[in-house]
Amino acid sequence: MLNPDHKWIERIKLGDVLKSRSGDLRVVRWVRHSPIPYYGIRTSVIFAIRRTSWTTPAYTVYTGNDLVQMGYRPTRAKHPLTARIDKRLLKSFEHNGGILPTDLRAWDVIGLP
């Protein structure tokens, strides 16, 4: 169960902008809120990946607990997700049920917030 100070995690929506402890702004590209018995709501969010590495996916997944541990906070800002690459990334997530988009790679999304 989440600390009452972290209930904002259960209200995260697509396009929300979150701010990390270090000041990085990240746009929520996909979010899933799953009810878990005796736990409450488990939240997973997907961000566009920041840089390429040995993996090639265009995304990174964090749980609500990850967001808390990394110091993310809501900003009240929204990103419209209307650019062509935003729509392509979202379509990829929708096609694959929010997991493992296969048609985009890290180098396709470098520079997205």
Backbone bond lengths (Angstrom), bond angles and torsions (degrees), N, CA, C in turn:
res aa  C-N    CA-C-N  psi(-1)  N-CA   C-N-CA  omega(-1)  CA-C   N-CA-C  phi
1 M - - - 1.435 - - 1.528 109.11 -
2 L 1.311 115.94 139.04 1.460 120.88 -177.17 1.520 111.81 -75.46
3 N 1.302 115.66 145.74 1.444 123.01 169.49 1.531 106.76 -59.18
4 P 1.335 119.48 138.97 1.474 119.87 -179.84 1.531 113.78 -53.25
5 D 1.331 117.56 -28.03 1.464 120.59 177.73 1.524 112.43 -68.53
6 H 1.315 117.04 -14.87 1.466 120.97 -176.54 1.528 112.82 -110.35
7 K 1.320 117.73 15.11 1.465 121.37 -179.73 1.536 111.74 -63.81
8 W 1.336 117.24 -18.80 1.467 120.53 178.71 1.525 110.39 -59.19
9 I 1.314 117.56 -26.34 1.466 121.32 -178.31 1.521 110.91 -62.20
10 E 1.332 116.59 -34.95 1.461 120.52 179.95 1.526 112.07 -73.17
11 R 1.326 117.42 -9.43 1.474 121.66 179.80 1.528 113.18 -107.37
12 I 1.310 117.93 6.32 1.469 120.89 179.36 1.524 109.42 -61.67
13 K 1.333 115.12 137.86 1.466 121.24 179.13 1.529 109.66 -127.54
14 L 1.303 114.76 161.89 1.453 122.42 176.33 1.534 109.18 -55.80
15 G 1.324 116.69 130.36 1.457 121.79 178.38 1.518 114.28 91.13
16 D 1.330 117.90 -7.64 1.469 119.85 177.09 1.526 109.59 -63.12
17 V 1.327 115.73 146.63 1.459 121.45 176.80 1.527 107.51 -105.83
18 L 1.337 115.95 123.97 1.456 122.19 178.68 1.522 109.06 -110.49
19 K 1.318 115.69 148.77 1.460 121.13 -178.70 1.521 109.25 -116.45
20 S 1.323 116.33 128.57 1.467 121.23 179.70 1.525 109.87 -81.13
21 R 1.309 115.54 168.61 1.469 121.58 177.52 1.527 111.15 -55.69
22 S 1.345 116.30 -35.01 1.464 120.35 -178.23 1.532 112.91 -83.15
23 G 1.337 116.96 -2.74 1.462 120.08 177.23 1.516 114.82 99.06
24 D 1.343 118.23 -1.73 1.465 120.83 177.57 1.521 109.89 -67.17
25 L 1.319 116.14 134.95 1.458 121.68 175.29 1.513 108.67 -98.98
26 R 1.313 117.18 129.97 1.463 122.36 -178.92 1.522 109.45 -128.23
27 V 1.327 116.26 138.07 1.459 122.43 178.79 1.523 108.92 -96.11
28 V 1.319 115.92 130.90 1.466 121.21 177.32 1.525 107.65 -73.89
29 R 1.338 115.81 114.20 1.470 121.95 -177.77 1.519 112.07 -92.02
30 W 1.318 116.82 -21.18 1.468 122.61 178.33 1.513 106.24 -159.79
31 V 1.314 117.13 144.11 1.463 120.32 177.81 1.526 108.68 -142.51
32 R 1.302 115.29 143.89 1.467 120.88 175.92 1.525 107.79 -135.99
33 H 1.329 115.10 127.21 1.459 122.39 175.52 1.528 106.57 -110.91
34 S 1.316 117.15 115.38 1.458 122.15 -177.39 1.526 110.17 -115.21
35 P 1.347 117.08 122.51 1.463 118.32 176.33 1.526 110.70 -71.66
36 I 1.319 116.52 132.12 1.457 122.64 179.70 1.530 107.40 -122.47
37 P 1.348 118.64 123.94 1.465 119.95 179.87 1.527 111.70 -55.73
38 Y 1.324 115.97 138.59 1.470 124.63 178.42 1.526 113.72 65.54
39 Y 1.298 117.69 2.62 1.468 121.02 -179.36 1.516 110.70 -116.83
40 G 1.307 115.32 -44.56 1.462 120.84 -175.25 1.515 109.18 116.68
41 I 1.291 116.28 -132.97 1.465 122.34 -178.60 1.521 109.04 -106.01
42 R 1.330 116.25 127.82 1.465 120.39 172.83 1.525 106.96 -101.71
43 T 1.306 115.74 126.98 1.466 121.73 -177.24 1.516 110.08 -111.43
44 S 1.318 115.50 137.11 1.462 122.57 171.39 1.514 107.27 -126.44
45 V 1.326 116.50 137.06 1.459 121.18 176.71 1.524 109.17 -124.90
46 I 1.309 113.86 152.88 1.465 120.28 176.51 1.521 107.88 -121.07
47 F 1.334 114.79 131.03 1.462 122.87 174.60 1.527 107.90 -113.63
48 A 1.339 116.83 154.30 1.467 119.98 168.85 1.527 106.87 -65.02
49 I 1.313 116.71 141.24 1.466 120.13 -177.03 1.531 109.85 -69.15
50 R 1.304 116.70 146.90 1.464 122.19 -177.01 1.522 113.73 -80.79
51 R 1.324 116.10 -38.14 1.470 119.46 -177.08 1.529 108.77 -150.07
52 T 1.291 115.50 158.85 1.461 119.13 177.90 1.520 109.44 -76.66
53 S 1.298 115.00 155.49 1.463 121.00 177.05 1.521 106.59 -147.30
54 W 1.302 116.42 -156.84 1.460 119.10 179.31 1.522 111.16 -70.58
55 T 1.349 116.83 -15.92 1.468 119.93 175.30 1.516 107.72 -94.86
56 T 1.301 116.78 160.74 1.460 119.36 -178.52 1.528 114.89 -113.86
57 P 1.337 121.63 -5.62 1.463 118.92 -178.41 1.527 112.39 -59.70
58 A 1.314 115.39 151.95 1.459 122.08 -177.37 1.524 111.83 -88.56
59 Y 1.304 117.83 11.82 1.452 120.58 -172.71 1.531 111.24 -142.64
60 T 1.329 114.37 165.40 1.457 121.55 170.23 1.520 106.77 -135.98
61 V 1.320 117.09 141.72 1.456 123.07 -176.41 1.521 109.52 -110.23
62 Y 1.327 115.99 132.99 1.458 121.62 174.61 1.522 109.07 -127.42
63 T 1.316 116.01 145.00 1.460 121.23 172.77 1.523 108.26 -89.66
64 G 1.312 115.92 169.90 1.458 120.04 175.75 1.519 111.30 -57.56
65 N 1.334 116.90 -39.47 1.458 120.72 178.43 1.530 110.93 -63.77
66 D 1.333 116.94 -40.12 1.470 120.26 176.33 1.525 110.59 -58.96
67 L 1.338 116.00 -43.80 1.465 120.23 -179.00 1.526 110.92 -60.52
68 V 1.323 116.25 -41.95 1.470 120.39 178.43 1.522 110.21 -64.57
69 Q 1.334 117.15 -48.79 1.463 121.07 -177.76 1.521 112.65 -62.53
70 M 1.333 116.79 -31.78 1.456 120.99 -178.87 1.532 112.19 -89.61
71 G 1.327 116.59 0.65 1.455 120.67 175.59 1.511 115.66 77.99
72 Y 1.329 118.21 22.82 1.462 119.78 177.54 1.518 110.47 -70.31
73 R 1.329 115.36 146.96 1.460 122.99 178.20 1.524 108.03 -139.51
74 P 1.336 117.55 152.94 1.472 119.69 175.93 1.530 109.76 -72.34
75 T 1.326 116.10 153.33 1.469 120.07 179.00 1.522 112.90 -115.61
76 R 1.306 117.27 -10.67 1.476 123.97 -173.98 1.519 111.93 74.34
77 A 1.311 117.90 -4.56 1.469 121.02 177.11 1.524 108.93 -82.89
78 K 1.329 115.33 152.39 1.463 122.02 176.83 1.522 108.33 -126.44
79 H 1.320 115.68 144.86 1.467 121.46 174.14 1.524 105.67 -108.02
80 P 1.324 118.79 130.25 1.468 120.31 -173.52 1.533 115.63 -69.86
81 L 1.323 118.72 -17.69 1.470 122.28 -179.19 1.528 111.83 52.79
82 T 1.331 115.99 46.57 1.460 120.64 -177.89 1.526 113.83 -107.53
83 A 1.315 118.04 -10.50 1.471 120.44 178.82 1.528 109.23 -67.56
84 R 1.308 115.94 156.97 1.467 121.16 -178.00 1.535 111.56 -56.00
85 I 1.336 118.12 -43.84 1.461 120.91 -179.10 1.527 110.80 -67.70
86 D 1.347 117.40 -34.64 1.462 120.87 176.59 1.529 110.31 -61.39
87 K 1.327 115.38 -46.38 1.471 120.46 -179.48 1.527 111.03 -65.52
88 R 1.318 115.89 -38.52 1.467 120.07 179.72 1.535 111.02 -65.90
89 L 1.315 116.19 -42.36 1.460 120.97 178.26 1.528 110.41 -64.76
90 L 1.326 117.45 -45.79 1.460 121.28 179.47 1.529 111.03 -62.68
91 K 1.323 116.89 -42.53 1.467 120.24 179.06 1.524 110.42 -61.48
92 S 1.322 116.39 -38.47 1.448 120.80 178.93 1.535 110.94 -62.99
93 F 1.344 117.01 -42.59 1.459 120.95 178.19 1.521 110.64 -65.52
94 E 1.338 116.67 -44.17 1.461 120.54 -178.87 1.519 110.80 -62.94
95 H 1.320 116.33 -40.29 1.459 121.29 -179.91 1.528 111.68 -62.99
96 N 1.317 115.64 -34.45 1.459 120.47 -176.37 1.529 113.30 -104.93
97 G 1.321 117.22 18.01 1.451 120.51 177.49 1.518 114.25 67.89
98 G 1.310 117.37 25.25 1.455 120.60 178.09 1.507 114.33 85.97
99 I 1.318 117.24 6.72 1.467 119.30 178.96 1.515 110.69 -131.15
100 L 1.279 115.53 147.74 1.458 124.18 171.47 1.526 115.84 45.41
101 P 1.332 118.19 62.16 1.463 118.02 174.66 1.523 109.64 -62.27
102 T 1.300 116.86 131.95 1.457 119.72 -171.18 1.522 114.66 -104.74
103 D 1.320 118.63 -15.68 1.464 118.82 -174.49 1.530 113.92 -92.46
104 L 1.318 119.05 -4.67 1.457 122.24 177.20 1.524 109.63 -121.72
105 R 1.303 115.75 148.45 1.470 121.24 178.43 1.523 108.91 -122.98
106 A 1.309 116.29 169.46 1.467 121.81 -175.81 1.524 111.76 -52.68
107 W 1.309 117.69 -44.66 1.477 120.28 -176.70 1.535 112.64 -65.73
108 D 1.352 118.21 -15.23 1.466 121.08 176.98 1.519 112.34 -78.05
109 V 1.327 118.16 -23.01 1.457 121.20 -173.57 1.531 114.48 -116.81
110 I 1.313 116.94 3.74 1.472 119.77 179.26 1.523 108.65 -57.38
111 G 1.314 115.74 132.04 1.456 121.65 179.71 1.512 114.78 97.30
112 L 1.339 117.61 -9.86 1.469 119.14 176.03 1.522 108.57 -75.19
113 P 1.343 116.72 144.69 1.480 118.55 178.35 1.521 111.21 -70.70
